[in-house]
Amino acid sequence: MSAQRKDPVDAIIEQWATVRPDLDTAAMEVFGRIYRLSRAMGDRMEKAYASLGIGRGEFDVLATLRRSGEPYTLSPRQLSATLMLTTGGMTGRLDKLERAGLLRRSPDPHDRRGLQVTLTDKGLELVDEAVGAGLAVQTEALKSALNGEQADQLADLLRELLAGTETS
């Protein structure tokens, strides 16, 4: 353990060291902190989005359409694949967002059986505001704990760790 202040993961590691000193808990120290960080930031992001009247799931759909570039249109199948949702789960989100006037569904002009989902002007305005609000929350949390060099180093290390776990 480094000379840093202790956190809840340290307490868990100490408990395991007492009852199972034979275990190497280095991975638990990393992934336990990643998990707790993800939960804490997820909660903060939910609050930022809730203040705009949407949840994380709705944000994900709107942001995926926004990132696709103009004309901010994808098929429900493309959205489902990108967000790793079932078509049933996607339909529920699209229904809610369409009722709110944030997107519209229309026939795909290139496929008689298909639909396309397009961000409305209202949806574009909302998602741009939500992205800004979410980034503000993330930036504040990052800058409160790490300097720029540390943040860059952490991003690089996490990229390597993610690449290693996605290919395993």
DSSP file (Angstrom, degrees, kcal/mol; ACC not computed):
  #  RESIDUE AA STRUCTURE BP1 BP2  ACC     N-H-->O    O-->H-N    N-H-->O    O-->H-N    TCO  KAPPA ALPHA  PHI   PSI    X-CA   Y-CA   Z-CA
    1    1 A M              0   0    0      0, 0.0     5,-0.0     0, 0.0     0, 0.0   0.000 360.0 360.0 360.0 139.5    0.0    0.0    0.0
    2    2 A S        -     0   0    0      1,-0.1     0, 0.0     3,-0.1     0, 0.0  -0.154 360.0 -99.9 -75.9 176.6    1.3    3.5   -0.8
    3    3 A A  S    S+     0   0    0      3,-0.0    -1,-0.1     2,-0.0     3,-0.1   0.395  86.9 115.8 -79.7   4.1    1.7    6.3    1.7
    4    4 A Q  S    S-     0   0    0      1,-0.1     2,-0.0     0, 0.0     0, 0.0  -0.126  80.4 -78.9 -66.3 168.5   -1.6    7.8    0.5
    5    5 A R        -     0   0    0      1,-0.1     2,-0.2     0, 0.0    -1,-0.1  -0.315  55.3-101.6 -66.2 156.3   -4.6    8.1    2.8
    6    6 A K        -     0   0    0     -3,-0.1    -1,-0.1     3,-0.0    -3,-0.0  -0.473  37.2-170.7 -82.3 150.9   -6.6    4.9    3.3
    7    7 A D    >>  -     0   0    0     -2,-0.2     4,-1.3     1,-0.0     3,-0.7  -0.760  43.8 -86.4-129.3 177.1   -9.9    4.2    1.6
    8    8 A P  H 3> S+     0   0    0      0, 0.0     4,-1.7     0, 0.0     5,-0.1   0.805 124.8  59.6 -58.9 -29.8  -12.6    1.5    2.0
    9    9 A V  H 3> S+     0   0    0      1,-0.2     4,-2.6     2,-0.2     5,-0.2   0.894  99.9  56.8 -66.1 -37.6  -10.8   -0.8   -0.4
   10   10 A D  H <> S+     0   0    0     -3,-0.7     4,-2.6     1,-0.2    -1,-0.2   0.899 104.7  52.3 -58.3 -40.2   -7.8   -0.7    1.9
   11   11 A A  H  X S+     0   0    0     -4,-1.3     4,-2.0     2,-0.2    -1,-0.2   0.908 110.1  48.1 -63.2 -41.2  -10.1   -2.0    4.7
   12   12 A I  H  X S+     0   0    0     -4,-1.7     4,-2.3     2,-0.2    -2,-0.2   0.920 111.5  49.9 -64.1 -43.9  -11.3   -4.9    2.6
   13   13 A I  H  X S+     0   0    0     -4,-2.6     4,-2.4     1,-0.2    -2,-0.2   0.903 109.8  51.1 -62.4 -41.8   -7.7   -5.7    1.6
   14   14 A E  H  X S+     0   0    0     -4,-2.6     4,-1.6     2,-0.2    -1,-0.2   0.888 108.5  52.1 -63.7 -38.7   -6.6   -5.7    5.3
   15   15 A Q  H  X S+     0   0    0     -4,-2.0     4,-2.2     1,-0.2     5,-0.3   0.929 110.8  47.0 -63.3 -44.6   -9.5   -8.0    6.2
   16   16 A W  H  X S+     0   0    0     -4,-2.3     4,-3.4     1,-0.2     7,-0.2   0.891 108.5  55.8 -64.1 -37.8   -8.5  -10.5    3.5
   17   17 A A  H  < S+     0   0    0     -4,-2.4    -1,-0.2     1,-0.2    -2,-0.2   0.849 109.4  48.0 -63.0 -32.8   -4.9  -10.3    4.6
   18   18 A T  H  < S+     0   0    0     -4,-1.6    -2,-0.2     2,-0.2    -1,-0.2   0.928 123.4  29.2 -72.2 -46.5   -6.0  -11.3    8.1
   19   19 A V  H  < S+     0   0    0     -4,-2.2    -2,-0.2     1,-0.2    -3,-0.2   0.735 137.5  22.3 -91.2 -22.5   -8.1  -14.2    7.1
   20   20 A R    ><  +     0   0    0     -4,-3.4     3,-2.0    -5,-0.3    -1,-0.2  -0.530  62.3 166.1-142.1  71.4   -6.3  -15.3    3.9
   21   21 A P  T 3  S+     0   0    0      0, 0.0    -4,-0.1     0, 0.0    -1,-0.1   0.646  73.3  70.2 -63.7 -12.9   -2.7  -14.0    4.0
   22   22 A D  T 3  S+     0   0    0     -3,-0.1     2,-0.2     2,-0.1    -5,-0.1   0.618  79.8  98.5 -78.4 -12.4   -1.9  -16.4    1.1
   23   23 A L    <   -     0   0    0     -3,-2.0     2,-0.8    -7,-0.2    -3,-0.1  -0.528  68.2-140.7 -81.7 140.8   -4.0  -14.3   -1.4
   24   24 A D        +     0   0    0     -2,-0.2     3,-0.4     1,-0.1     4,-0.2  -0.896  23.4 179.1 -94.7 108.8   -2.4  -11.8   -3.7
   25   25 A T     >  +     0   0    0     -2,-0.8     4,-2.0     1,-0.2     5,-0.2   0.174  44.7 111.8-100.8  17.0   -5.0   -9.0   -3.6
   26   26 A A  H  > S+     0   0    0      1,-0.2     4,-1.5     2,-0.2    -1,-0.2   0.903  80.5  48.3 -58.1 -42.6   -3.3   -6.5   -6.0
   27   27 A A  H  > S+     0   0    0     -3,-0.4     4,-2.9     1,-0.2     5,-0.4   0.883 108.6  54.4 -66.1 -37.4   -6.0   -7.0   -8.7
   28   28 A M  H  > S+     0   0    0      1,-0.2     4,-2.2     2,-0.2     5,-0.3   0.870 104.3  55.5 -63.7 -36.3   -8.7   -6.5   -6.1
   29   29 A E  H  X S+     0   0    0     -4,-2.0     4,-1.1     2,-0.2    -1,-0.2   0.906 114.7  38.8 -62.5 -41.2   -7.1   -3.2   -5.1
   30   30 A V  H  X S+     0   0    0     -4,-1.5     4,-2.3     2,-0.2    -2,-0.2   0.972 122.1  39.2 -73.1 -56.6   -7.3   -1.9   -8.7
   31   31 A F  H  X S+     0   0    0     -4,-2.9     4,-2.5     1,-0.2    -3,-0.2   0.816 112.3  57.2 -70.8 -29.8  -10.6   -3.3   -9.8
   32   32 A G  H  X S+     0   0    0     -4,-2.2     4,-2.3    -5,-0.4    -1,-0.2   0.910 110.7  44.4 -63.0 -41.5  -12.3   -2.6   -6.4
   33   33 A R  H  X S+     0   0    0     -4,-1.1     4,-2.8    -5,-0.3     5,-0.2   0.895 112.1  51.7 -70.6 -39.8  -11.4    1.1   -6.8
   34   34 A I  H  X S+     0   0    0     -4,-2.3     4,-2.6     2,-0.2    -2,-0.2   0.933 111.6  48.3 -61.1 -44.5  -12.4    1.2  -10.4
   35   35 A Y  H  X S+     0   0    0     -4,-2.5     4,-2.4     2,-0.2    -2,-0.2   0.940 113.9  45.0 -60.9 -48.6  -15.8   -0.3   -9.5
   36   36 A R  H  X S+     0   0    0     -4,-2.3     4,-2.5     1,-0.2    -1,-0.2   0.887 113.6  50.4 -65.2 -38.8  -16.4    2.1   -6.6
   37   37 A L  H  X S+     0   0    0     -4,-2.8     4,-2.7     2,-0.2     5,-0.3   0.915 109.8  50.9 -63.5 -43.6  -15.3    5.0   -8.7
   38   38 A S  H  X S+     0   0    0     -4,-2.6     4,-2.4    -5,-0.2    -2,-0.2   0.917 112.0  46.7 -61.4 -44.5  -17.6    4.0  -11.5
   39   39 A R  H  X S+     0   0    0     -4,-2.4     4,-2.2     2,-0.2    -2,-0.2   0.935 113.7  47.8 -63.7 -46.1  -20.6    3.8   -9.1
   40   40 A A  H  X S+     0   0    0     -4,-2.5     4,-1.8     1,-0.2    -2,-0.2   0.924 116.1  42.8 -63.3 -44.7  -19.8    7.1   -7.5
   41   41 A M  H  X S+     0   0    0     -4,-2.7     4,-2.8     2,-0.2    -1,-0.2   0.859 110.2  57.3 -71.6 -33.8  -19.4    8.9  -10.8
   42   42 A G  H  X S+     0   0    0     -4,-2.4     4,-2.4    -5,-0.3    -1,-0.2   0.911 107.1  49.2 -59.6 -41.9  -22.4    7.2  -12.2
   43   43 A D  H  X S+     0   0    0     -4,-2.2     4,-1.8     2,-0.2    -2,-0.2   0.908 112.0  48.1 -63.8 -42.1  -24.5    8.6   -9.3
   44   44 A R  H  X S+     0   0    0     -4,-1.8     4,-1.9     2,-0.2    -2,-0.2   0.898 111.8  49.7 -65.5 -40.0  -23.1   12.1   -9.9
   45   45 A M  H  X S+     0   0    0     -4,-2.8     4,-2.6     1,-0.2     5,-0.2   0.908 106.9  55.2 -65.8 -41.6  -23.8   11.8  -13.7
   46   46 A E  H  X S+     0   0    0     -4,-2.4     4,-2.9     1,-0.2    -1,-0.2   0.907 107.9  49.8 -56.7 -42.8  -27.4   10.7  -13.0
   47   47 A K  H  X S+     0   0    0     -4,-1.8     4,-1.7     2,-0.2    -1,-0.2   0.908 109.9  50.2 -64.0 -41.5  -28.0   13.8  -10.9
   48   48 A A  H  < S+     0   0    0     -4,-1.9     4,-0.3     1,-0.2    -2,-0.2   0.919 115.9  42.1 -63.3 -42.6  -26.6   16.0  -13.6
   49   49 A Y  H ><>S+     0   0    0     -4,-2.6     5,-1.9     1,-0.2     3,-1.7   0.876 108.7  59.1 -72.1 -36.9  -28.9   14.4  -16.2
   50   50 A A  H ><5S+     0   0    0     -4,-2.9     3,-1.7     1,-0.3    -1,-0.2   0.854  96.2  62.2 -60.8 -34.3  -31.9   14.3  -13.9
   51   51 A S  T 3<5S+     0   0    0     -4,-1.7    -1,-0.3     1,-0.3    -2,-0.2   0.706 106.3  47.2 -64.6 -16.3  -31.7   18.1  -13.5
   52   52 A L  T < 5S-     0   0    0     -3,-1.7    -1,-0.3    -4,-0.3    -2,-0.2   0.347 124.1-104.6-103.9   2.8  -32.3   18.1  -17.3
   53   53 A G  T < 5S+     0   0    0     -3,-1.7     2,-0.3     1,-0.3    -3,-0.2   0.637  86.5  97.7  87.4  14.8  -35.2   15.7  -17.1
   54   54 A I      < -     0   0    0     -5,-1.9    -1,-0.3    -8,-0.1    -2,-0.3  -0.897  59.0-136.5-130.5 162.6  -33.4   12.6  -18.5
   55   55 A G     >  -     0   0    0     -2,-0.3     4,-2.6    -3,-0.1     5,-0.2  -0.513  39.5 -91.9-105.7 179.5  -31.7    9.5  -17.1
   56   56 A R  H  > S+     0   0    0      1,-0.2     4,-2.6     2,-0.2     5,-0.1   0.892 124.0  53.1 -61.0 -41.2  -28.5    7.8  -18.1
   57   57 A G  H  > S+     0   0    0      2,-0.2     4,-1.6     1,-0.2    -1,-0.2   0.914 111.3  45.1 -62.1 -43.8  -30.2    5.5  -20.5
   58   58 A E  H  > S+     0   0    0      1,-0.2     4,-2.4     2,-0.2     5,-0.2   0.906 111.6  53.3 -66.6 -41.3  -31.9    8.3  -22.3
   59   59 A F  H  X S+     0   0    0     -4,-2.6     4,-3.4     1,-0.2     5,-0.3   0.929 105.0  55.4 -57.6 -44.9  -28.7   10.3  -22.4
   60   60 A D  H  X S+     0   0    0     -4,-2.6     4,-2.0     1,-0.2    -1,-0.2   0.894 109.6  45.8 -58.0 -42.0  -26.9    7.4  -23.9
   61   61 A V  H  X S+     0   0    0     -4,-1.6     4,-2.1     2,-0.2    -1,-0.2   0.953 116.0  44.9 -65.1 -49.7  -29.4    7.2  -26.8
   62   62 A L  H  X S+     0   0    0     -4,-2.4     4,-2.4     1,-0.2    -2,-0.2   0.905 114.2  49.3 -62.1 -42.0  -29.3   11.0  -27.4
   63   63 A A  H  X S+     0   0    0     -4,-3.4     4,-2.8    -5,-0.2    -1,-0.2   0.869 108.1  53.8 -67.4 -36.4  -25.5   11.1  -27.2
   64   64 A T  H  X S+     0   0    0     -4,-2.0     4,-1.0    -5,-0.3    -1,-0.2   0.924 111.2  45.7 -64.3 -43.0  -25.1    8.2  -29.6
   65   65 A L  H  < S+     0   0    0     -4,-2.1     3,-0.4     2,-0.2     4,-0.3   0.918 113.6  50.0 -63.2 -42.7  -27.2   10.0  -32.2
   66   66 A R  H >< S+     0   0    0     -4,-2.4     3,-1.5     1,-0.2    -2,-0.2   0.915 109.1  51.0 -63.1 -44.0  -25.4   13.3  -31.5
   67   67 A R  H 3< S+     0   0    0     -4,-2.8    -1,-0.2     1,-0.3    -2,-0.2   0.720  95.4  71.8 -67.5 -20.7  -21.9   11.6  -32.0
   68   68 A S  T 3< S-     0   0    0     -4,-1.0    -1,-0.3    -3,-0.4    -2,-0.2   0.659 102.2-133.9 -70.8 -13.2  -23.0   10.1  -35.3
   69   69 A G    X   +     0   0    0     -3,-1.5     3,-3.3    -4,-0.3     4,-0.4  -0.016  49.5   7.8  82.1 169.5  -22.9   13.6  -36.8
   70   70 A E  T 3  S+     0   0    0      1,-0.4    -4,-0.0     2,-0.2    -3,-0.0  -0.333 123.9  29.0 -60.2 138.5  -25.4   15.3  -39.1
   71   71 A P  T 3  S-     0   0    0      0, 0.0    -1,-0.4     0, 0.0    48,-0.2  -0.884  92.6-140.0 -91.9  22.8  -28.1   14.4  -39.8
   72   72 A Y    <   +     0   0    0     -3,-3.3    47,-2.1     1,-0.2     2,-0.4   0.925  53.3 140.2  58.4  49.2  -28.0   12.7  -36.4
   73   73 A T  E     +A  118   0A   0     -4,-0.4     2,-0.3    45,-0.2    45,-0.2  -0.983  20.0 156.8-130.5 132.1  -29.8    9.6  -37.7
   74   74 A L  E     -A  117   0A   0     43,-2.1    43,-3.5    -2,-0.4    -9,-0.0  -0.945  41.2-104.5-141.6 162.8  -29.3    5.9  -37.0
   75   75 A S     >  -     0   0    0     -2,-0.3     4,-2.3    41,-0.2     5,-0.2  -0.541  33.1-114.0 -81.6 156.6  -31.4    2.8  -37.3
   76   76 A P  H  > S+     0   0    0      0, 0.0     4,-2.7     0, 0.0     5,-0.2   0.872 119.9  55.5 -57.1 -35.0  -32.8    1.3  -34.1
   77   77 A R  H  > S+     0   0    0      2,-0.2     4,-2.5     1,-0.2     5,-0.2   0.912 106.8  48.6 -64.4 -42.4  -30.5   -1.8  -34.8
   78   78 A Q  H  > S+     0   0    0      2,-0.2     4,-2.4     1,-0.2    -1,-0.2   0.912 112.8  48.4 -63.8 -41.5  -27.4    0.5  -35.0
   79   79 A L  H  X S+     0   0    0     -4,-2.3     4,-2.6     2,-0.2    -2,-0.2   0.933 111.4  49.8 -62.8 -45.7  -28.4    2.1  -31.7
   80   80 A S  H  X>S+     0   0    0     -4,-2.7     5,-2.1     1,-0.2     4,-0.8   0.913 112.7  47.1 -59.3 -44.0  -29.1   -1.3  -30.0
   81   81 A A  H  <5S+     0   0    0     -4,-2.5     3,-0.5     3,-0.2    -1,-0.2   0.921 113.6  47.3 -65.9 -43.7  -25.7   -2.6  -31.2
   82   82 A T  H  <5S+     0   0    0     -4,-2.4    -2,-0.2     1,-0.2    -1,-0.2   0.898 120.3  37.7 -64.1 -41.0  -23.8    0.5  -30.1
   83   83 A L  H  <5S-     0   0    0     -4,-2.6    -1,-0.2    -5,-0.2    -2,-0.2   0.422 105.9-125.4 -93.3   1.0  -25.5    0.6  -26.7
   84   84 A M  T  <5 +     0   0    0     -4,-0.8     2,-0.3    -3,-0.5    -3,-0.2   0.925  61.6 141.9  53.2  50.2  -25.5   -3.2  -26.2
   85   85 A L      < -     0   0    0     -5,-2.1    -1,-0.2    -6,-0.2    -2,-0.1  -0.854  55.4-110.6-116.7 153.1  -29.3   -3.2  -25.6
   86   86 A T     >  -     0   0    0     -2,-0.3     4,-2.2     1,-0.1     5,-0.2  -0.387  34.8-111.0 -71.1 161.9  -31.9   -5.7  -26.7
   87   87 A T  H  > S+     0   0    0      1,-0.2     4,-2.4     2,-0.2     5,-0.1   0.863 120.0  54.5 -64.5 -33.6  -34.3   -4.4  -29.3
   88   88 A G  H  > S+     0   0    0      2,-0.2     4,-1.8     1,-0.2    -1,-0.2   0.919 108.8  47.0 -64.6 -43.4  -37.1   -4.5  -26.6
   89   89 A G  H  > S+     0   0    0      1,-0.2     4,-1.6     2,-0.2    -2,-0.2   0.883 112.9  49.9 -64.2 -38.1  -35.0   -2.3  -24.3
   90   90 A M  H  X S+     0   0    0     -4,-2.2     4,-2.8     1,-0.2     5,-0.2   0.901 105.7  56.2 -67.4 -40.8  -34.2    0.1  -27.1
   91   91 A T  H  X S+     0   0    0     -4,-2.4     4,-2.7     1,-0.2    -1,-0.2   0.911 105.9  51.5 -58.6 -43.1  -37.9    0.3  -28.1
   92   92 A G  H  X S+     0   0    0     -4,-1.8     4,-2.0     2,-0.2    -1,-0.2   0.913 112.0  45.8 -60.4 -43.6  -38.8    1.4  -24.6
   93   93 A R  H  X S+     0   0    0     -4,-1.6     4,-2.5     2,-0.2     5,-0.2   0.921 113.4  49.3 -65.8 -43.5  -36.2    4.2  -24.6
   94   94 A L  H  X S+     0   0    0     -4,-2.8     4,-2.6     1,-0.2     5,-0.2   0.901 108.8  53.3 -64.6 -39.8  -37.1    5.3  -28.0
   95   95 A D  H  X S+     0   0    0     -4,-2.7     4,-2.5    -5,-0.2    -1,-0.2   0.944 111.5  45.6 -57.8 -48.2  -40.8    5.5  -27.1
   96   96 A K  H  X S+     0   0    0     -4,-2.0     4,-1.5     1,-0.2    -2,-0.2   0.919 115.1  46.1 -62.8 -45.3  -40.1    7.7  -24.1
   97   97 A L  H  <>S+     0   0    0     -4,-2.5     5,-2.6     1,-0.2     6,-0.8   0.846 112.2  51.1 -69.2 -33.8  -37.7   10.0  -26.0
   98   98 A E  H ><5S+     0   0    0     -4,-2.6     3,-1.5    -5,-0.2    -1,-0.2   0.920 107.7  52.3 -69.2 -42.9  -40.1   10.3  -28.9
   99   99 A R  H 3<5S+     0   0    0     -4,-2.5    -2,-0.2     1,-0.3    -1,-0.2   0.853 108.3  52.6 -58.9 -34.3  -43.0   11.2  -26.6
  100  100 A A  T 3<5S-     0   0    0     -4,-1.5    -1,-0.3    -5,-0.2    -2,-0.2   0.502 116.0-117.8 -80.2  -3.8  -40.8   13.9  -25.1
  101  101 A G  T < 5S+     0   0    0     -3,-1.5    22,-0.4    -4,-0.2    21,-0.3   0.715  81.4 120.4  76.8  20.4  -40.1   15.3  -28.6
  102  102 A L  S   <S+     0   0    0     -5,-2.6    18,-2.0     1,-0.2     2,-0.3   0.672  79.1   6.8 -93.2 -19.0  -36.4   14.6  -28.4
  103  103 A L  E     -B  119   0A   0     -6,-0.8     2,-0.4    16,-0.3    16,-0.2  -0.961  65.3-143.4-150.7 167.4  -36.2   12.3  -31.4
  104  104 A R  E     -B  118   0A   0     14,-2.5    14,-2.8    -2,-0.3     2,-0.4  -0.988   7.6-142.9-135.7 147.8  -38.4   11.1  -34.2
  105  105 A R  E     +B  117   0A   0     -2,-0.4    12,-0.2    12,-0.2    -2,-0.0  -0.895  27.8 165.6-106.8 139.3  -38.8    7.7  -35.9
  106  106 A S  E     -B  116   0A   0     10,-2.3    10,-2.8    -2,-0.4    -2,-0.0  -0.965  43.6 -79.6-146.9 160.9  -39.5    7.6  -39.6
  107  107 A P  E     -B  115   0A   0      0, 0.0     8,-0.3     0, 0.0     5,-0.1  -0.344  47.8-113.9 -62.3 143.5  -39.4    5.1  -42.4
  108  108 A D  E >   -B  111   0A   0      6,-2.3     3,-1.3     3,-0.5     6,-0.3  -0.702  18.6-149.6 -78.3 120.0  -36.0    4.4  -43.8
  109  109 A P  T 3  S+     0   0    0      0, 0.0    -1,-0.1     0, 0.0     3,-0.1   0.672  96.6  48.4 -66.6 -14.4  -36.0    5.7  -47.4
  110  110 A H  T 3  S+     0   0    0      1,-0.2     2,-0.3     2,-0.0    -2,-0.0   0.496 116.5  39.7-101.8  -6.3  -33.5    3.0  -48.4
  111  111 A D  E X   - B   0 108A   0     -3,-1.3     3,-1.6     3,-0.1    -3,-0.5  -0.880  64.0-156.4-148.2 108.7  -35.2    0.0  -46.7
  112  112 A R  E 3  S+     0   0A   0     -2,-0.3    -1,-0.1     1,-0.3    -4,-0.1   0.787  98.7  45.8 -57.7 -28.6  -39.0   -0.4  -46.9
  113  113 A R  E 3  S+     0   0A   0     -6,-0.1    -1,-0.3     2,-0.0     2,-0.1   0.577 103.0  85.5 -90.0  -9.7  -38.9   -2.6  -43.7
  114  114 A G  E <   -     0   0A   0     -3,-1.6    -6,-2.3    -6,-0.3     2,-0.3  -0.452  58.3-150.5 -98.9 164.8  -36.6   -0.3  -41.7
  115  115 A L  E     - B   0 107A   0     -8,-0.3     2,-0.4    -2,-0.1    -2,-0.0  -0.859   6.3-149.7-120.6 159.1  -36.9    2.7  -39.5
  116  116 A Q  E     - B   0 106A   0    -10,-2.8   -10,-2.3    -2,-0.3     2,-0.5  -0.986   7.3-146.1-128.9 147.6  -34.5    5.5  -38.8
  117  117 A V  E     -AB  74 105A   0    -43,-3.5   -43,-2.1    -2,-0.4     2,-0.4  -0.944  18.8-172.5-113.9 127.4  -34.2    7.5  -35.6
  118  118 A T  E     -AB  73 104A   0    -14,-2.8   -14,-2.5    -2,-0.5     2,-0.2  -0.968  25.1-120.2-127.6 136.4  -33.3   11.2  -35.8
  119  119 A L  E     - B   0 103A   0    -47,-2.1   -16,-0.3    -2,-0.4     2,-0.1  -0.526  30.6-139.0 -67.5 132.9  -32.5   13.7  -33.1
  120  120 A T     >  -     0   0    0    -18,-2.0     4,-2.8    -2,-0.2     5,-0.2  -0.404  27.4-102.9 -84.5 170.5  -34.9   16.6  -33.1
  121  121 A D  H  > S+     0   0    0      1,-0.2     4,-2.3     2,-0.2     5,-0.2   0.905 126.7  50.8 -59.1 -40.5  -33.8   20.2  -32.6
  122  122 A K  H  > S+     0   0    0    -21,-0.3     4,-2.2     2,-0.2    -1,-0.2   0.903 111.2  48.1 -63.4 -41.2  -35.1   20.0  -29.0
  123  123 A G  H  > S+     0   0    0    -22,-0.4     4,-2.9     2,-0.2     5,-0.2   0.892 110.2  51.9 -65.9 -40.3  -33.1   16.7  -28.6
  124  124 A L  H  X S+     0   0    0     -4,-2.8     4,-2.0     2,-0.2    -2,-0.2   0.919 111.1  47.2 -62.0 -44.4  -30.0   18.3  -30.0
  125  125 A E  H  X S+     0   0    0     -4,-2.3     4,-1.7    -5,-0.2    -2,-0.2   0.916 114.6  47.0 -63.4 -43.5  -30.2   21.2  -27.6
  126  126 A L  H  X S+     0   0    0     -4,-2.2     4,-2.7     2,-0.2    -2,-0.2   0.927 111.8  48.3 -66.6 -45.6  -30.8   19.0  -24.7
  127  127 A V  H  X S+     0   0    0     -4,-2.9     4,-2.8     1,-0.2     5,-0.2   0.883 109.7  53.0 -67.0 -35.5  -28.0   16.5  -25.4
  128  128 A D  H  X S+     0   0    0     -4,-2.0     4,-1.8    -5,-0.2    -1,-0.2   0.905 112.1  45.7 -63.6 -39.1  -25.5   19.3  -25.9
  129  129 A E  H  X S+     0   0    0     -4,-1.7     4,-2.4     2,-0.2    -2,-0.2   0.902 113.2  50.0 -67.4 -40.5  -26.5   20.7  -22.5
  130  130 A A  H  X S+     0   0    0     -4,-2.7     4,-2.9     2,-0.2     5,-0.2   0.894 108.1  52.2 -66.7 -40.4  -26.3   17.3  -20.9
  131  131 A V  H  X S+     0   0    0     -4,-2.8     4,-2.7     1,-0.2     5,-0.2   0.934 111.5  47.7 -60.9 -44.8  -22.9   16.6  -22.4
  132  132 A G  H  X S+     0   0    0     -4,-1.8     4,-2.0    -5,-0.2    -2,-0.2   0.913 112.9  48.0 -61.4 -43.4  -21.6   19.9  -20.9
  133  133 A A  H  X S+     0   0    0     -4,-2.4     4,-1.8     2,-0.2    -2,-0.2   0.915 113.6  47.3 -65.1 -42.9  -23.2   19.2  -17.5
  134  134 A G  H  X S+     0   0    0     -4,-2.9     4,-2.4     1,-0.2    -2,-0.2   0.913 111.6  49.5 -65.6 -43.1  -21.7   15.7  -17.4
  135  135 A L  H  X S+     0   0    0     -4,-2.7     4,-3.1    -5,-0.2     5,-0.2   0.865 107.6  55.4 -64.8 -34.8  -18.3   16.8  -18.5
  136  136 A A  H  X S+     0   0    0     -4,-2.0     4,-2.3    -5,-0.2    -1,-0.2   0.919 109.2  47.1 -62.6 -42.6  -18.3   19.5  -15.8
  137  137 A V  H  X S+     0   0    0     -4,-1.8     4,-2.0     2,-0.2    -2,-0.2   0.932 115.6  44.9 -63.2 -46.3  -19.1   16.9  -13.1
  138  138 A Q  H  X S+     0   0    0     -4,-2.4     4,-2.5     2,-0.2    -2,-0.2   0.914 113.4  49.6 -65.6 -43.1  -16.3   14.6  -14.4
  139  139 A T  H  X S+     0   0    0     -4,-3.1     4,-3.0     1,-0.2     5,-0.3   0.911 109.9  51.0 -63.8 -42.8  -13.8   17.4  -14.8
  140  140 A E  H  X S+     0   0    0     -4,-2.3     4,-1.5    -5,-0.2    -1,-0.2   0.924 112.4  46.6 -60.9 -44.3  -14.4   18.7  -11.3
  141  141 A A  H  X S+     0   0    0     -4,-2.0     4,-0.6     2,-0.2    -2,-0.2   0.915 115.2  46.2 -64.6 -42.9  -13.9   15.2   -9.8
  142  142 A L  H >X S+     0   0    0     -4,-2.5     4,-2.8     1,-0.2     3,-1.1   0.941 114.1  46.1 -65.7 -48.3  -10.8   14.6  -11.8
  143  143 A K  H 3< S+     0   0    0     -4,-3.0    -1,-0.2     1,-0.3    -2,-0.2   0.729 105.3  61.6 -70.7 -20.7   -9.2   18.0  -11.1
  144  144 A S  H 3< S+     0   0    0     -4,-1.5    -1,-0.3    -5,-0.3    -2,-0.2   0.704 119.9  25.0 -75.7 -16.7  -10.0   17.8   -7.4
  145  145 A A  H << S+     0   0    0     -3,-1.1     2,-0.3    -4,-0.6    -2,-0.2   0.703 122.5  35.1-117.4 -28.8   -7.9   14.6   -7.1
  146  146 A L     <  -     0   0    0     -4,-2.8    -1,-0.2    -5,-0.1     2,-0.1  -0.934  65.0-129.4-133.2 150.8   -5.2   14.7   -9.9
  147  147 A N     >  -     0   0    0     -2,-0.3     4,-2.6    -3,-0.1     5,-0.2  -0.411  45.7 -92.9 -85.6 175.0   -3.1   17.2  -11.7
  148  148 A G  H  > S+     0   0    0      1,-0.2     4,-2.3     2,-0.2     5,-0.2   0.880 125.2  48.8 -58.2 -43.0   -3.0   17.1  -15.5
  149  149 A E  H  > S+     0   0    0      2,-0.2     4,-2.5     1,-0.2    -1,-0.2   0.912 112.4  48.4 -65.4 -42.4    0.1   14.8  -15.8
  150  150 A Q  H  > S+     0   0    0      2,-0.2     4,-2.8     1,-0.2    -2,-0.2   0.910 111.0  51.0 -63.4 -41.9   -1.4   12.4  -13.3
  151  151 A A  H  X S+     0   0    0     -4,-2.6     4,-2.5     2,-0.2    -2,-0.2   0.908 111.1  48.2 -63.0 -41.9   -4.7   12.4  -15.2
  152  152 A D  H  X S+     0   0    0     -4,-2.3     4,-2.3     2,-0.2    -2,-0.2   0.917 112.6  48.7 -62.9 -43.9   -2.9   11.7  -18.5
  153  153 A Q  H  X S+     0   0    0     -4,-2.5     4,-2.5     2,-0.2    -2,-0.2   0.915 111.8  48.9 -63.4 -43.2   -0.9    8.9  -16.9
  154  154 A L  H  X S+     0   0    0     -4,-2.8     4,-2.9     1,-0.2     5,-0.2   0.919 109.9  51.6 -63.5 -43.3   -4.0    7.3  -15.4
  155  155 A A  H  X S+     0   0    0     -4,-2.5     4,-2.0     1,-0.2    -1,-0.2   0.910 111.3  48.2 -59.6 -42.1   -5.9    7.5  -18.8
  156  156 A D  H  X S+     0   0    0     -4,-2.3     4,-2.0     2,-0.2    -2,-0.2   0.923 113.0  47.3 -64.3 -44.6   -2.9    5.8  -20.5
  157  157 A L  H  X S+     0   0    0     -4,-2.5     4,-2.5     1,-0.2    -2,-0.2   0.908 112.5  48.8 -64.8 -42.1   -2.8    3.1  -17.8
  158  158 A L  H  X S+     0   0    0     -4,-2.9     4,-2.9     2,-0.2     5,-0.2   0.862 108.0  55.1 -66.9 -34.9   -6.5    2.5  -17.9
  159  159 A R  H  X S+     0   0    0     -4,-2.0     4,-2.6    -5,-0.2    -1,-0.2   0.932 110.5  45.9 -60.8 -45.8   -6.4    2.3  -21.7
  160  160 A E  H  X S+     0   0    0     -4,-2.0     4,-2.2     2,-0.2    -2,-0.2   0.919 113.8  48.3 -63.8 -43.9   -3.8   -0.5  -21.5
  161  161 A L  H  X S+     0   0    0     -4,-2.5     4,-1.9     2,-0.2    -2,-0.2   0.922 112.7  48.1 -63.9 -43.8   -5.7   -2.3  -18.8
  162  162 A L  H  X S+     0   0    0     -4,-2.9     4,-2.2     1,-0.2    -2,-0.2   0.926 110.6  51.0 -63.3 -44.6   -9.0   -2.1  -20.8
  163  163 A A  H  X S+     0   0    0     -4,-2.6     4,-1.1     1,-0.2    -1,-0.2   0.899 110.9  50.0 -59.6 -40.1   -7.2   -3.3  -24.0
  164  164 A G  H  < S+     0   0    0     -4,-2.2     4,-0.4     1,-0.2    -1,-0.2   0.834 112.8  44.9 -69.3 -32.7   -5.8   -6.2  -22.1
  165  165 A T  H  < S+     0   0    0     -4,-1.9    -1,-0.2     1,-0.2    -2,-0.2   0.784 109.7  55.1 -82.7 -26.3   -9.2   -7.2  -20.6
  166  166 A E  H  < S+     0   0    0     -4,-2.2    -2,-0.2     1,-0.2    -1,-0.2   0.721 111.1  44.6 -78.8 -19.9  -11.1   -6.9  -23.8
  167  167 A T     <        0   0    0     -4,-1.1    -1,-0.2    -5,-0.2    -2,-0.2   0.536 360.0 360.0 -98.6  -7.3   -8.8   -9.3  -25.7
  168  168 A S              0   0    0     -4,-0.4    -1,-0.2    -3,-0.2    -2,-0.1   0.472 360.0 360.0 -79.9 360.0   -8.6  -11.9  -22.9
